[in-house]
Amino acid sequence: MPDCPERIHERARYLQDVQARGESDIRTMLNTRDGSIYMSLTASAAMFDMVRAIMENVPGTNAVTTILEHPSSFDAMTYYAQRTDKALRVAPSNPETGGVDVDEIVALIDADTALLSVMYASNISGAKFDIETLVERARAKKPGLFIIVDAVQHAPHGVIDLQKTPVDGINFAPYKFFGCRGSGVAWLSPRAAMLPHHRLAAKQQAAWELGSPAPAQFAVVSEIVDYVTWIGGHFSDATDRRELFVQGMHRIELHERALLHALLDGHGAQRGLRQMVGVDVFWDHPDLTRRDLIIGVGFANLHPTDAVREYERRGVIVYERVASSLYSGRMLDSFSLPGAVRISPLHCHAPGDVERFLAVTEELTAI
Ligand SMILES: Cc1ncc(COP(=O)(O)O)c(C=O)c1O
C-alpha cells in the first residue's frame, strides 16, 4: 500500500491499526506490556543494534557469551568488545547435551560484566538453554546485569515468557514461523530502550524504529499469532489472546516432542535413527523436554553434503552443517565434529512424514 502510515488519511489510519495490532501481538508472544518493540530488516541487524547500545553505554570491562551463538550475536559481541575495549569471555559447549551449562556461563560473570548475550536454544543441536535459571543466577552474581537473548531458533518451538525471564533484549525472525523474510523483531526492556541509539531526535527516547514503518511486517506477526491461538482454541475455552497463544505453543511443543521421539525411536514398522546401522545421532540427550525439534546425524558412508543431495533427490530437504561453514564451523569445532546433517521438521509434519523420512534415511545408509 503506497500510503504512509504516519499520515492522517483513512488508509493511513488503517495502516496504523495494523501496526498497533502487530505490536500488541508481539507483546502477546513475549508476555510483556512495557519496553520497546523494534522491527528491523533482519534478526541479525536488530541483534547488532541491541548489542551496540549496551556495550557502548553500560560500564564494565568484560562481556560474556557462549561458543554456540549464531554469528549474528557472536560477531556483534566480538566487534563491540573490540571497539569498547572489553574482554569477551566465551562459555564452552557440553557435547552430551548439545547445549551450554548454566554453571559454565555463570562462572564467567563478575561485577565488571557489562553484558551477557545468550541464545534460547541452539540452531545446530536443538538443545534448549535453561534461561530462567540462568537469568536468576547471573543476576544473583551481578545484580542488574544486562542480558540479551537470541530467540530466533526457539521462538517457533516453545513458550517465551518475559515475566519469568526478565531480560533486556530478545529477538526472533517471523520467517522461521511461516512468516516471510524481510523483518527481524526485537523487544528491549525500558532501561535498554533508553540507552543512546540511532534515533530521530524528535521521537521519544525509547523509540527504536528508524524511518517509516512497514505495516505488512506487523500484519505477518498478527497472522502468526492468529494461527497459534487458533490451535490453542482447539484445546481451551479461554478468551484471553495470551492464554490461547500459550496453549497453542504448548500443543505445538507436545506434537513436536512426539515427532522427535518417533524420529529417534521409530514409528509403525519403521525403525528410528537411534537403531539404524551406519547412522550416528549427535547430541542425543535422552530428556526430550530439553530439546527443540532438531536432530543432527552423521552417515558412516556419506559426507553430510552428499547426504543432503541424496535426500533432495528423494524429495527431502535437510541441511548440511559443516566445519567450513561460517554459520556452523565454530559450534561444530566445539563438539569436535567435522560435520552433521541437520534435520529440522516443524509441528505441521505428521507421523507419516516421519516414517517416510526414516525409510529414505535407511535407503541412504545402503548407497
Ligand atoms: C539462532 C539464530 N540466531 C539468529 C539468526 C539470524 O537470523 P537472520 O539471518 O534472519 O538475521 C538465525 C538464523 O538462522 C538463527 O538460527
The ligand as an ORCA input file, in Angstrom:
! r2SCAN-3c Opt
* xyz 0 1
  C      19.803    -18.892     16.371
  C      19.760    -17.898     15.254
  N      20.005    -16.614     15.514
  C      19.967    -15.670     14.566
  C      19.681    -15.996     13.256
  C      19.737    -14.886     12.249
  O      18.597    -14.706     11.536
  P      18.647    -13.747     10.229
  O      19.689    -14.325      9.328
  O      17.300    -13.834      9.694
  O      19.009    -12.402     10.685
  C      19.427    -17.330     12.919
  C      19.140    -17.720     11.521
  O      19.105    -18.853     11.165
  C      19.460    -18.312     13.945
  O      19.219    -19.606     13.697
*
